[in-house]
Amino acid sequence: MWEVWCWDGRYIKGKLVKKYKTKQSALNYVKKNIKHDQIVQDKKIKDCFWVENRHDTVAVIEKKKPKK
């Protein structure tokens, strides 16, 4: 399950916007609905993408890990 989180003015993971089953669906939503300059994959975490504006990060696309 992929989650799209937006900045709420205080925290980057402050507002859960959408949940998707595929990564491509989440990326398509961000490209259409969130104003951004680039989407960058995190170097340390494989399933995390940062949506960046000119000055700061505006959203995160992250894969939710299943509970064991």
C-alpha positions as CSV (number, residue, x, y, z in Angstrom):
1,M,0.0,0.0,0.0
2,W,1.5,3.3,-1.1
3,E,0.6,6.5,0.9
4,V,0.8,10.1,-0.3
5,W,1.5,12.5,2.7
6,C,1.5,16.3,2.4
7,W,3.0,19.0,4.5
8,D,0.5,20.6,6.9
9,G,2.5,23.6,7.8
10,R,4.4,21.9,10.7
11,Y,5.2,18.3,9.7
12,I,6.0,16.7,6.4
13,K,3.9,13.7,7.2
14,G,1.1,15.8,8.6
15,K,-1.8,15.1,6.3
16,L,-2.5,11.7,4.7
17,V,-3.9,12.6,1.3
18,K,-4.4,9.3,-0.6
19,K,-3.6,5.5,-0.5
20,Y,-2.9,3.5,-3.6
21,K,-2.1,-0.1,-4.3
22,T,0.6,0.7,-6.9
23,K,3.5,3.1,-7.0
24,Q,2.6,4.3,-10.4
25,S,-0.9,5.4,-9.3
26,A,0.6,7.4,-6.4
27,L,3.1,9.1,-8.7
28,N,0.4,10.0,-11.3
29,Y,-1.7,11.5,-8.5
30,V,1.2,13.7,-7.3
31,K,2.1,14.8,-10.9
32,K,-1.5,15.9,-11.5
33,N,-2.6,17.4,-8.2
34,I,0.5,18.7,-6.2
35,K,2.5,21.7,-7.5
36,H,6.2,20.5,-7.5
37,D,9.4,20.8,-9.4
38,Q,10.9,17.3,-8.9
39,I,10.3,13.9,-7.4
40,V,13.4,12.4,-5.8
41,Q,13.9,8.9,-4.6
42,D,15.4,8.6,-1.1
43,K,19.0,7.2,-1.1
44,K,18.6,5.2,2.1
45,I,15.0,4.0,2.0
46,K,14.1,2.1,-1.1
47,D,10.4,2.7,-1.0
48,C,10.3,6.4,-0.3
49,F,10.0,9.4,-2.7
50,W,10.3,13.1,-1.8
51,V,8.2,15.6,-3.7
52,E,10.1,18.9,-3.8
53,N,9.3,22.4,-4.6
54,R,11.8,25.1,-5.5
55,H,12.5,25.9,-1.8
56,D,11.4,22.9,0.3
57,T,9.8,19.5,0.4
58,V,6.0,19.5,0.0
59,A,5.0,15.8,0.1
60,V,6.2,12.3,0.6
61,I,5.2,9.1,-1.2
62,E,5.9,6.1,1.0
63,K,5.2,2.4,1.0
64,K,3.4,1.3,4.1
65,K,4.9,-1.9,5.5
66,P,2.5,-4.6,6.5
67,K,2.1,-5.4,10.2
68,K,3.5,-8.8,11.3
